[in-house]
């Protein structure tokens, strides 16, 4: 049984987007598509887009215009996203943790969330950008079309 089989209007979803890893020209990922994929699992309670210090003002504005809470970090985006996502999952702030990335580094985050009783969703860019290990670690997975 997947997330879609369990969805009811009260499920709170936390969406965490690894911007540098997903928003690459070769993947042609649309932030609205990422949002929609996560919203299929329930009501979006948290929608964060993590970017590094090299993000253009246009990208930051595009994320904000699409309703994302944009977090720009001068350090490693993966570390900040992983800490924030894990904290929200284990404190009971969400019922579903959705991570948009192609990075296997987030597998432990999905596993920790699952141990805390939180369903997990991996949202990955097209076939060439996705991680089978990340998708397999999640309760459910969505592959964004290229």
Secondary structure, 3 states (H helix, E strand, C coil): CCHHHHCCCCCEEEEEEEHHHHCCCCCCCCHHHHHHHHHCCCEEEEEEEEEECCCCHHHHHHHHHCCCEEEEECCCHHHHHHHHHHHHHHCCCCCEEEEECCCHHHHHHHHHHHHCCCEEEEEECCHHHCCHHHHHHCCEEEECCC
